[in-house]
Amino acid sequence: MVLKYFINKPIWIAISLYLFIGLYLINVTYSSPSINIEIQEEDGQWFVKKPYFKKWADNHQIMLGDIVLEVNGTHTENVSNLKYDSVIRAANELVIKKPDGQIFVVKIRHLDIPQQFYYVLVIPSCYFLLTLFITLYIKYKQKNSNLIKLLILFILTVSLAYVSSGASSRLDPIGIIVNRSSMLLCLVILIHFLKEYFYFLNLKWIFFENVKILYLIPISAVILSFFSIIIPYTHYYHSYIVLGIFFLLLVSLLTIMIVGYLKYKIPQLKVLLSSVFIPFLPFLFMYALPVIVFNRYILSAEICSLFLMLIPFSFIFTQLTERIFDMEYFISRLRYYFNFSFGFTMWLLIGLYLLTDLSITRMTEIFFFAFLSLLALFYIKERIDYRKRKILFSTKGDYIHRLYTTVESIGRVVKIEDLLEKFVQEVVVQLEMESVYVLTYDFQTHQVTLTNKSKEYTQHQIDEVLVERLGLGDIKKTDHFYIAFIHQDVNYKRILVVDHNKTIYLKDEELLWLELLLLYLNNFIENTKMVEELLNQLKHMKEADNRQLPWLNKLLWLRFEEEKYQLAQELHDTILQEQLHIAREMDVLMHTKEKEEIPSKLIKLHEHMIISLNDLRGYCENLKPPLLDTLGLNAALEKLIQKIHKRANFVLIYTIDRLYLEDERLNLMIYRLFQELLNNALKHSYANTVEIHLLGTEEGFQILYNDDGVGCNIDDILLADSMGIQGMQERVQAFNGKFALDSKVGEGMTIRIQVSETQHTNPYTYKTLTRPTYMIRG
């Protein structure tokens, strides 16, 4: 039974192999410390030529020209790898003979060489365990799909490649095989992952189709490793071959991601490109390329490998945490911190290089310590600044809080004149300046008049050119006053004048507060004007007819009746039928003569009532989704999808990007579209697989729906005037969006919805989409 379970669960087989191989490799690494002493044979004796860890060698009085007699109790000439590799890679004990004939024994412990202890043993072991825990978490928490399987295999393979570096450097046969094969296998899996990810995003794959053939590459690395073990002299040639193939695969991988991003311009590919490209740079340019070209490296593989550890976890963040926190925000913050930290660290290293005689290794350690410390410092500072923002810049309080209170205060005013008057009052109170005016500049007469009548304006000569050039968000300082832009229409421009009398100067924080407040005020005026114009238009139409507007009343009445009809039909078919059933059962119980059956039947009736109440609660939530206002769109959609999962007999594949929409009404529209699409899938599609994706775009969002169900004829939908399709179409058209539908009988249905906040496009309704030549995978 256990064997059958593992055969049917390939991920469990991979995790088991990972545990077994990883523990073996860690044990090999721990068995003896790495010392890397280069020696040279002369007349049957092995002389110390160059110790890798010079400080450790000096502490143990190991000098150039010393003779190594024994390694771990074995005579030096009998150590197998020295015949083709003149390096003592690892040892617990050395017997050294000095030129004067003195013989002494050197006992070696791991902590004698802290660099190798931490880089080769401690950090890889921690990484091994962390990868195991995260793999198990993903396995239990995420749905079982090809993307998740490939992601798990990828992070396991990267971890084995990293953990095996210690055993491989000791020329352990299994360590060599695992290290070479896993180095290539992780890139092959990543290319395979990208192919599935392109399909997942409904993008055409830009590399050759049969990527599984690439799995022959790591298999060939295993064969080469066996040859290296059988014929040790070929070890280094095979290492160069593996490094060369690794470089070609990496270039292919980056090319796919760069070309894909340039072609499709979607943020998901941009994030993945950054996740792969940045961590590979040190390994590529500091180790792999220098070894291939110059046969020497700038940074050791151990240090470069630390950066590669970021790759699998960055993939986890980009694929699995988008619903937990905003990944794009954190990447932008990291880029911001990186620029400052890297620049200052380089400046510090230049100073240390000119003022001291530190070694390259020590300079490298200082670089990483300073760079990572600065990254952490910037993040901590930002968090502290946010928590202490109320007392951070001014003893008078927090300007951000004052901005909120001011906006809330002026936002309650409904007339433009009152709005400007309230604005002036707030500026006077907050800036503690009494000479504050709102002036109106007439473009025709070039005259400036006082807008707020309650104040007397001390006339100053205002430069007309300055006023005309003043734009949104501009605050200019002159000899006598500050002048700022408030609002502009066809004939007039409203400006703010703050008279400083050459004695008062606004601080940067106060200017920022005023600038943001002016932006809010401009929007308030625009919205107030739109509302006033609409009300005046309706008022004039009403006065002209001397009665209620019939077309508006009819439109509203019809829409209300349609909604009430739909709700009544749903309640009649579900809740009402259930209540009638319960009533009939209660009537039977009231007249039954079998008293002993009454308790059990009452329990069943109680269960029916609970189900009915839950259904009623579901209808209430559909009418007003509670999570939409409290936890946001993503949480509301997640709960909706969970409810669909319980009722559906098809596989549901979905993506929900985190959106940042200026118009909050779009959130409700998106929720209603998801409701209608998924309900249609439940009731009418008879599909095996349904896909629905909410994807953010540069200007708004798009919703992609696809199922493999029974489909329908588009002409039949048009003739039938389907309420569901028509409702979705009208919702999208109301926001100047695009609605496209493609379906054929027996070939499923595809719906594409695209809405832009910044670009008003002509909406279109039913349109036959060209079917992609690639398959949509689960």
C-alpha positions in Angstrom: 0.0 0.0 0.0 2.8 2.4 0.9 4.6 1.6 -2.4 1.4 2.1 -4.4 0.9 5.5 -2.6 4.3 6.8 -3.5 4.0 5.6 -7.1 0.8 7.6 -7.5 2.4 10.6 -5.8 5.5 11.7 -7.8 6.0 14.8 -5.6 6.4 12.6 -2.5 9.0 10.5 -4.4 10.9 13.7 -5.2 10.7 14.9 -1.6 11.9 11.5 -0.3 14.8 11.5 -2.7 15.6 15.1 -1.7 15.7 14.1 2.0 17.8 11.0 1.4 20.4 12.6 -1.0 20.5 15.9 0.9 21.2 14.2 4.3 23.9 12.1 2.7 25.6 15.2 1.1 25.5 17.1 4.4 27.0 14.2 6.2 29.9 14.0 3.6 30.5 17.8 4.0 30.5 17.5 7.8 32.8 14.4 7.8 36.0 16.5 7.2 36.8 20.3 7.0 37.6 21.8 3.7 41.2 23.1 3.6 42.2 23.2 -0.1 46.0 23.0 0.2 47.7 22.9 -3.2 50.8 20.7 -3.1 53.5 19.7 -5.6 55.4 16.4 -6.0 59.2 16.4 -6.2 61.3 13.3 -5.8 58.5 11.3 -4.3 57.7 14.0 -1.7 54.7 16.3 -1.6 55.5 19.9 -0.8 53.1 22.6 0.2 52.8 25.0 -2.8 49.9 27.2 -1.9 47.4 27.1 1.0 44.0 28.4 0.1 43.2 29.6 3.6 46.4 31.5 4.3 45.5 32.8 7.7 44.6 29.3 8.9 47.9 27.9 7.5 49.9 30.6 9.3 48.1 29.9 12.6 49.1 26.2 12.3 52.7 27.1 11.1 52.1 25.5 7.7 54.5 27.2 5.3 55.5 27.0 1.7 58.0 24.2 1.2 56.7 22.0 4.1 56.3 18.3 3.3 52.9 16.6 3.8 53.6 13.1 5.0 50.1 11.8 5.8 46.5 12.8 5.2 43.9 11.3 7.6 46.5 8.6 8.5 47.1 7.7 4.8 50.5 8.3 3.2 50.3 11.2 0.8 51.4 9.1 -2.2 48.4 6.8 -1.6 45.8 9.5 -1.7 43.9 8.7 -4.9 43.0 12.2 -6.1 46.5 13.6 -5.9 47.5 11.6 -9.0 45.4 13.9 -11.1 44.5 16.8 -8.8 47.3 18.2 -6.7 45.1 19.6 -4.0 44.3 18.3 -0.5 40.7 19.3 -0.5 39.5 18.1 2.9 41.1 16.5 6.0 40.8 16.0 9.7 44.4 15.4 10.3 47.7 16.2 8.6 51.2 15.1 9.3 53.7 17.8 8.3 57.5 17.7 8.1 59.5 20.9 8.3 62.6 21.5 6.2 64.7 21.1 9.3 63.3 17.6 9.8 60.7 18.5 12.6 57.5 16.5 12.3 54.2 17.6 13.9 50.6 16.6 13.6 47.9 19.2 12.7 44.4 18.5 14.0 41.7 20.3 11.9 38.3 21.3 13.1 35.5 22.9 11.2 35.6 26.1 13.3 39.3 26.6 12.6 38.2 27.9 9.2 35.0 29.9 9.8 34.5 30.9 6.1 34.2 27.3 4.9 32.3 26.2 7.9 29.5 28.8 7.4 29.5 28.9 3.5 29.9 25.1 2.9 28.1 23.6 5.9 25.9 25.8 8.1 24.2 28.0 5.4 23.6 25.1 3.0 22.1 23.0 5.9 19.8 25.8 6.9 18.8 26.3 3.3 18.2 22.6 2.9 15.8 22.5 5.9 14.1 25.8 4.9 13.4 24.5 1.4 12.0 21.3 2.8 9.5 23.2 5.1 8.4 25.5 2.3 8.0 22.6 -0.1 5.7 20.8 2.4 3.8 24.0 3.0 3.2 24.5 -0.7 2.2 20.9 -1.2 -0.4 21.0 1.5 -1.7 24.6 1.0 -1.8 24.9 -2.8 -3.9 23.2 -5.5 -2.2 20.3 -7.3 -1.4 21.7 -10.7 1.5 21.4 -13.2 2.8 24.9 -12.2 2.9 24.0 -8.5 4.6 20.6 -9.2 7.3 22.3 -11.4 7.8 25.0 -8.8 8.3 22.4 -6.1 10.8 20.4 -8.3 12.6 23.6 -9.1 13.2 24.7 -5.5 14.2 21.1 -4.5 16.7 20.9 -7.4 18.2 24.3 -6.6 18.6 23.3 -3.0 20.4 20.0 -4.0 22.7 21.9 -6.3 23.7 24.2 -3.5 23.9 21.6 -0.8 26.0 19.3 -3.0 28.7 21.9 -3.6 30.5 20.9 -0.4 30.5 17.2 -1.2 31.4 17.8 -4.8 34.4 19.9 -3.8 35.6 16.9 -1.8 35.4 14.8 -5.0 32.7 12.6 -3.5 31.3 10.6 -6.4 27.6 11.1 -5.5 28.3 14.7 -4.7 29.8 15.2 -8.2 26.8 13.5 -9.9 24.2 15.4 -7.9 26.0 18.8 -8.3 26.4 18.6 -12.1 23.1 17.2 -12.9 21.1 19.4 -10.5 22.8 22.5 -11.9 21.5 21.8 -15.3 18.2 20.2 -14.2 17.1 23.3 -12.3 17.4 25.4 -15.5 15.6 22.8 -17.6 12.8 22.7 -15.0 12.7 26.5 -15.1 12.3 26.6 -18.8 9.5 24.0 -18.5 7.9 26.1 -15.9 8.0 29.1 -18.1 6.3 27.2 -20.9 3.4 26.2 -18.6 3.3 29.7 -17.2 2.9 31.2 -20.7 0.0 28.9 -21.3 -1.4 29.8 -17.9 -1.4 33.5 -18.9 -2.9 32.7 -22.3 0.3 33.7 -24.1 1.9 32.0 -27.1 5.1 30.1 -26.2 8.1 31.7 -28.0 10.6 28.8 -27.6 10.5 25.4 -29.3 7.4 23.3 -28.3 8.9 20.1 -27.1 10.9 21.4 -24.1 10.8 18.0 -22.4 13.7 16.9 -24.7 15.9 19.2 -22.7 15.7 16.8 -19.8 18.3 14.7 -21.8 20.8 17.4 -20.8 21.0 16.6 -17.1 20.9 12.9 -17.9 24.0 13.4 -20.1 25.6 15.3 -17.2 25.1 12.2 -15.0 26.7 10.0 -17.7 29.7 12.4 -17.9 30.0 12.3 -14.1 30.2 8.5 -14.2 33.1 8.8 -16.7 34.8 11.3 -14.4 34.6 8.8 -11.6 35.8 5.9 -13.7 38.5 8.0 -15.5 39.5 10.7 -13.0 41.8 12.5 -15.4 38.7 13.7 -17.3 37.2 15.4 -14.3 38.1 18.9 -15.1 37.2 18.6 -18.8 33.8 17.4 -17.9 33.4 20.3 -15.4 34.1 22.8 -18.1 31.6 21.1 -20.4 28.9 21.3 -17.7 29.7 25.0 -17.0 29.5 25.7 -20.8 26.1 24.0 -21.1 24.9 25.8 -17.9 25.9 29.1 -19.5 24.0 28.3 -22.8 20.9 27.2 -20.9 21.0 30.3 -18.8 21.4 32.5 -21.8 18.4 30.7 -23.5 16.3 31.2 -20.3 17.0 34.9 -20.1 16.4 35.3 -23.8 13.0 33.7 -23.5 12.0 35.9 -20.6 13.4 39.1 -22.1 11.7 38.5 -25.5 8.5 37.4 -23.8 8.4 40.6 -21.7 9.2 42.8 -24.7 6.5 41.1 -26.8 3.7 41.0 -24.2 4.6 43.7 -21.7 2.8 42.1 -18.8 4.0 42.7 -15.2 4.2 39.0 -14.3 7.0 38.4 -16.8 8.8 41.5 -15.6 8.8 40.2 -12.1 10.0 36.8 -13.1 12.7 38.3 -15.2 14.0 40.3 -12.3 13.8 37.3 -10.0 16.1 35.2 -12.3 18.3 37.8 -13.8 19.5 39.7 -10.7 20.6 36.6 -8.6 22.4 35.0 -11.5 24.5 38.0 -12.3 27.2 37.4 -9.6 27.5 33.7 -10.4 27.6 34.4 -14.2 30.1 37.3 -14.2 32.1 36.7 -11.1 32.5 32.9 -11.3 31.3 31.0 -14.4 32.5 33.3 -17.2 36.0 34.0 -15.6 36.5 30.3 -15.0 35.6 29.4 -18.6 37.7 32.2 -20.2 40.6 32.8 -17.7 40.6 29.6 -15.7 40.2 31.7 -12.5 37.3 33.3 -10.6 36.7 36.7 -9.1 34.4 35.5 -6.3 34.3 31.9 -5.1 31.4 29.7 -6.0 30.3 29.6 -2.3 29.8 33.4 -2.2 28.1 33.5 -5.6 25.8 30.7 -4.6 24.4 32.8 -1.8 22.7 35.0 -4.5 21.2 31.9 -6.2 19.4 31.1 -3.1 17.1 34.0 -3.8 15.7 32.6 -7.0 13.3 29.8 -5.8 12.0 31.9 -3.0 11.4 34.9 -5.2 9.4 32.5 -7.5 7.3 31.4 -4.5 6.6 35.1 -3.6 5.6 36.0 -7.2 3.4 33.0 -7.7 1.8 32.4 -4.3 1.9 35.6 -2.2 0.2 38.0 -4.6 -3.0 37.6 -2.5 -1.1 38.2 0.8 0.8 41.4 0.0 1.6 43.6 -3.0 4.6 42.1 -4.6 5.1 45.0 -7.1 5.2 47.5 -4.2 7.9 45.5 -2.4 10.0 45.1 -5.6 9.8 48.9 -6.2 10.9 49.5 -2.6 13.7 47.0 -2.9 14.9 48.7 -6.1 14.8 52.1 -4.3 16.8 50.7 -1.3 19.2 48.9 -3.7 20.2 52.0 -5.5 21.0 54.0 -2.4 22.7 51.0 -0.6 24.8 50.0 -3.6 26.0 53.5 -4.3 27.0 54.2 -0.7 28.6 50.8 -0.3 30.7 51.3 -3.5 31.8 54.8 -2.2 32.8 53.2 1.1 34.8 50.5 -0.6 36.6 53.0 -2.7 37.6 54.9 0.4 38.8 51.7 2.1 40.8 50.7 -0.9 42.5 54.1 -1.0 43.1 54.4 2.7 43.9 50.8 3.7 45.6 47.7 2.4 42.7 45.2 2.9 42.6 42.1 0.8 40.0 41.5 -2.0 38.4 38.8 0.2 38.1 41.1 3.1 36.8 43.9 0.9 34.2 41.5 -0.5 33.0 40.6 3.0 32.8 44.3 4.0 30.8 45.0 0.8 28.2 42.3 1.5 27.9 43.2 5.2 27.6 47.0 4.5 25.2 46.5 1.5 22.8 44.1 3.4 23.0 46.3 6.5 22.0 49.4 4.6 19.1 47.5 2.9 17.9 46.5 6.4 18.4 50.0 7.7 16.4 51.7 5.0 13.5 49.3 5.5 13.6 49.7 9.3 13.8 53.4 9.0 10.7 53.5 6.7 8.7 51.4 9.2 9.8 53.6 12.1 9.0 56.8 10.2 5.5 55.5 9.4 4.8 54.6 13.1 6.3 57.9 14.4 4.8 60.0 11.6 2.6 62.1 14.0 5.6 63.6 15.7 8.3 63.1 13.1 8.8 66.5 11.4 7.1 69.1 13.4 6.3 69.8 17.1 2.9 70.9 16.0 1.9 67.5 14.8 1.6 65.4 11.7 1.1 67.1 8.4 -0.4 63.9 6.9 -3.0 63.7 9.6 -3.7 67.4 9.1 -4.2 66.8 5.4 -6.8 64.0 6.2 -8.7 66.2 8.6 -8.7 69.2 6.2 -9.9 67.1 3.2 -12.6 65.6 5.4 -13.7 69.0 6.4 -13.9 70.7 3.0 -15.3 67.5 1.4 -18.6 68.1 3.2 -19.3 71.3 1.4 -21.6 71.1 -1.7 -21.3 74.6 -3.3 -18.1 75.8 -5.0 -18.2 79.2 -3.3 -18.6 77.6 0.1 -15.9 75.1 -0.8 -13.4 77.9 -1.5 -14.3 79.8 1.6 -13.8 76.7 3.8 -10.5 76.0 2.0 -9.2 79.5 2.9 -10.2 79.1 6.5 -8.3 75.8 6.7 -5.2 77.3 5.2 -5.3 80.2 7.6 -5.6 77.9 10.6 -3.0 75.4 9.5 -0.4 77.8 8.2 -1.1 80.5 10.8 -1.2 83.2 8.1 -4.0 85.6 7.9 -3.5 87.2 4.5 -4.8 84.3 2.4 -7.0 85.0 -0.7 -8.6 83.1 -3.6 -8.5 85.2 -6.8 -10.2 84.7 -10.1 -8.2 85.5 -13.3 -10.3 86.3 -16.4 -8.6 85.2 -19.6 -10.6 87.6 -21.7 -10.1 90.8 -19.7 -6.8 89.8 -18.0 -8.4 91.1 -14.7 -7.9 89.6 -11.3 -10.9 89.8 -8.8 -11.3 88.5 -5.3 -13.4 85.4 -5.1 -14.0 85.1 -1.3 -16.0 88.2 -0.5 -15.6 88.0 3.2 -11.9 89.1 3.0 -10.3 92.4 2.0 -7.5 91.9 -0.6 -4.3 93.9 -0.2 -3.7 94.7 -3.8 -0.3 93.5 -5.2 0.9 93.6 -8.7 0.5 90.0 -10.1 2.5 88.9 -13.1 0.0 87.9 -15.8 2.6 85.6 -17.5 3.1 83.8 -14.2 -0.6 83.4 -13.7 -1.1 82.0 -17.2 1.8 79.6 -16.9 0.7 78.3 -13.5 -0.3 74.7 -13.7 -1.8 72.0 -11.6 0.2 71.4 -8.4 2.4 74.5 -9.0 3.3 76.8 -6.0 5.4 79.8 -6.9 7.1 82.2 -4.4 7.4 85.9 -5.3 8.8 88.8 -3.4 5.5 89.5 -1.6 3.4 86.3 -1.7 3.1 82.6 -2.6 0.8 82.0 -5.6 -0.7 78.6 -6.3 -3.0 77.0 -8.9 -6.5 75.9 -7.7 -8.7 75.3 -10.8 -9.2 76.4 -14.4 -12.0 76.3 -16.9 -12.5 77.8 -20.3 -12.9 81.4 -19.1 -11.4 81.6 -15.7 -8.5 80.4 -13.5 -8.7 80.4 -9.8 -5.5 81.0 -7.9 -4.5 81.0 -4.2 -2.5 83.9 -2.9 -0.7 83.7 0.5 0.9 87.0 1.5 4.1 86.3 3.5 5.1 90.0 3.9 8.8 89.0 3.5 8.8 87.6 7.0 7.2 84.2 6.9 8.5 81.3 4.9 6.7 78.0 4.4 8.6 74.9 5.3 9.0 72.0 2.8 6.4 70.0 4.8 3.9 72.8 4.7 4.4 73.3 1.0 3.9 69.6 0.4 0.7 69.7 2.5 -0.6 72.7 0.5 0.3 71.1 -2.8 -1.6 67.9 -2.0 -4.6 69.8 -0.6 -4.7 71.9 -3.8 -4.9 68.7 -5.9 -7.8 67.4 -3.7 -9.5 70.8 -4.0 -9.2 70.8 -7.8 -10.9 67.4 -7.9 -13.6 68.5 -5.5 -14.4 71.6 -7.7 -14.5 69.4 -10.9 -16.9 66.9 -9.3 -19.1 69.6 -7.8 -19.4 71.3 -11.2 -20.4 68.1 -12.9 -23.1 67.4 -10.2 -24.3 71.0 -10.5 -24.5 70.9 -14.3 -26.4 67.6 -14.2 -28.9 68.9 -11.6 -29.4 72.1 -13.6 -29.9 70.1 -16.8 -32.5 67.8 -15.1 -34.1 70.9 -13.5 -34.5 72.7 -16.9 -35.9 69.6 -18.5 -38.4 69.2 -15.7 -39.4 72.9 -15.8 -39.8 72.7 -19.6 -42.2 69.8 -19.4 -43.7 70.9 -16.1 -43.8 67.3 -15.0 -41.5 64.4 -14.1 -39.1 63.2 -16.7 -40.9 60.2 -18.2 -37.9 58.6 -19.9 -35.8 58.7 -16.7 -38.6 57.3 -14.6 -39.3 54.6 -17.1 -35.6 53.6 -17.3 -35.2 53.4 -13.6 -38.5 51.6 -13.2 -37.6 49.0 -15.8 -34.2 48.3 -14.3 -35.7 48.0 -10.8 -38.3 45.6 -12.1 -35.8 43.4 -13.9 -33.7 43.1 -10.7 -36.8 42.4 -8.6 -37.9 39.8 -11.1 -34.6 38.0 -11.1 -34.5 38.0 -7.3 -38.1 36.8 -7.0 -37.5 34.0 -9.5 -34.4 32.8 -7.6 -36.2 33.0 -4.2 -39.2 31.2 -5.6 -37.1 28.3 -7.0 -35.0 27.8 -3.9 -35.9 29.3 -0.6 -39.7 29.3 -1.0 -39.7 25.7 -2.2 -37.6 24.7 0.7 -39.9 26.5 3.2 -43.0 24.9 1.6 -41.4 21.4 2.0 -40.6 22.2 5.7 -44.2 23.4 6.2 -45.6 20.2 4.7 -43.4 18.0 6.9 -44.4 20.0 10.0 -48.1 19.4 9.1 -47.4 15.7 8.8 -45.7 15.7 12.2 -48.6 17.5 13.8 -51.0 14.7 12.9 -48.7 11.7 13.2 -49.6 8.9 15.6 -46.1 7.5 15.7 -44.7 9.6 18.6 -41.3 7.8 18.8 -40.4 9.1 15.2 -41.0 12.8 16.0 -37.6 13.6 17.5 -35.6 12.1 14.6 -37.8 13.9 12.0 -37.5 17.2 13.9 -33.7 16.9 13.7 -34.0 16.5 9.9 -36.3 19.4 9.7 -33.9 21.5 11.7 -31.1 20.6 9.3 -33.3 21.7 6.4 -34.1 25.0 8.1 -30.3 25.6 8.7 -29.6 24.9 5.0 -32.4 27.2 4.0 -31.1 30.0 6.2 -27.6 29.6 4.8 -29.0 29.9 1.3 -30.8 33.0 2.4 -27.6 34.4 3.8 -25.9 33.6 0.5 -28.5 35.7 -1.4 -28.0 38.6 1.0 -24.2 38.4 0.5 -24.8 38.4 -3.3 -26.9 41.5 -3.1 -24.3 43.2 -0.9 -20.9 41.4 -0.7 -19.8 42.1 2.9 -16.1 41.5 2.3 -15.9 44.0 -0.6 -16.0 47.0 1.7 -14.1 45.6 4.6 -11.3 43.4 3.2 -11.3 44.5 -0.4 -11.9 43.0 -3.9 -9.4 40.1 -3.6 -10.9 38.7 -0.4 -14.4 39.0 -1.7 -13.5 37.1 -5.0 -11.6 34.5 -3.0 -14.7 33.8 -0.9 -16.9 33.7 -4.0 -14.6 31.2 -5.6 -14.6 29.0 -2.5 -18.4 28.9 -2.6 -18.3 27.9 -6.3 -15.7 25.2 -5.6 -18.2 23.5 -3.2 -21.0 23.4 -5.8 -19.0 22.9 -9.0 -18.3 19.5 -10.6 -15.6 21.0 -12.8 -12.0 22.0 -12.3 -11.7 25.7 -11.7 -8.5 27.5 -12.6 -8.2 31.1 -11.6 -5.9 34.0 -11.2 -6.7 37.2 -9.2 -4.2 40.0 -9.6 -4.1 42.8 -7.1 -5.6 45.9 -8.7 -5.2 49.6 -7.9 -8.2 51.3 -9.4 -9.0 54.9 -8.9 -12.7 54.4 -9.4 -14.0 52.2 -6.6 -17.1 51.4 -8.4 -15.1 49.1 -10.7 -14.5 46.7 -7.7 -18.3 46.0 -7.5 -18.5 45.7 -11.3 -15.7 43.1 -11.3 -17.4 41.2 -8.5 -20.7 41.1 -10.4 -19.0 39.9 -13.6 -17.3 37.1 -11.7 -20.6 36.2 -10.1 -22.4 36.0 -13.5 -19.6 34.2 -15.3 -19.2 31.5 -12.6 -23.0 31.1 -12.2 -23.4 30.6 -15.9 -20.7 28.0 -15.8 -22.5 26.2 -13.0 -25.9 26.2 -14.6 -25.3 26.0 -18.4 -21.7 25.1 -19.4 -21.5 21.4 -18.4 -17.8 21.9 -18.6 -14.9 19.8 -17.3 -12.5 22.7 -16.9 -13.3 26.4 -16.4 -10.7 29.1 -16.3 -11.2 32.7 -15.1 -8.4 35.2 -14.8 -8.4 38.8 -13.5 -5.3 40.4 -14.8 -4.0 43.9 -14.2 -3.0 46.0 -17.2 -1.1 49.3 -17.4 -4.4 51.2 -17.9 -6.9 49.1 -16.0 -7.7 45.4 -16.0 -9.0 42.5 -18.1 -11.1 39.4 -17.3 -10.4 36.3 -19.4 -13.0 33.5 -19.2 -12.8 30.1 -20.9 -14.6 26.8 -20.6 -14.6 23.5 -22.5 -18.3 23.0 -22.1 -21.2 22.6 -24.5 -20.9 26.1 -25.9 -23.7 27.8 -27.9 -24.5 29.7 -31.1 -23.9 33.4 -30.7 -26.8 34.2 -33.0 -29.1 32.3 -30.6 -27.8 34.4 -27.7 -28.6 37.6 -29.6 -32.1 36.5 -30.5 -32.8 35.2 -27.0 -31.6 38.5 -25.5 -29.9 36.6 -22.7 -30.3 38.5 -19.4 -27.0 37.4 -18.1 -24.9 38.2 -21.1 -26.8 41.4 -21.7 -26.3 42.5 -18.1 -22.5 41.9 -18.3 -22.3 43.7 -21.6 -24.2 46.7 -20.1 -22.0 46.8 -17.0 -18.8 46.8 -19.2 -20.2 49.4 -21.6 -21.1 51.7 -18.7 -17.4 52.1 -18.0 -16.3 52.4 -21.7 -15.0 48.9 -21.7 -14.7 46.1 -24.3 -16.7 42.9 -24.2 -15.9 40.1 -26.6 -17.6 36.7 -26.8 -16.7 33.6 -28.9 -18.6 30.4 -28.7 -19.6 27.5 -30.9 -21.8 24.5 -30.2 -19.7 21.8 -28.6 -16.6 23.9 -28.5 -17.0 25.8 -25.2 -17.1 29.5 -24.6 -14.5 32.3 -24.4 -15.2 35.8 -23.0 -12.7 38.6 -22.9 -13.5 41.8 -21.0 -11.1 44.8 -21.0 -11.6 48.1 -19.1 -9.3 51.0 -19.1 -9.4 53.9 -16.6 -7.3 56.2 -18.6 -8.4 55.6 -22.2 -12.0 55.8 -23.3 -12.4 53.3 -26.1 -15.5 52.4 -28.2 -17.1 49.4 -26.5 -17.9 46.4 -28.7 -20.3 43.6 -27.9 -20.3 40.2 -29.6 -17.2 39.5 -31.6 -15.7 36.3 -32.8 -12.2 36.0 -31.4 -9.5 34.2 -33.3 -8.8 31.1 -31.4 -5.1 30.7 -30.2 -3.1 28.0 -31.7 -1.9 26.9 -28.3 -3.8 24.9 -25.6 -4.9 26.3 -22.3 -3.4 24.1 -19.7 -4.5 23.5 -16.1 
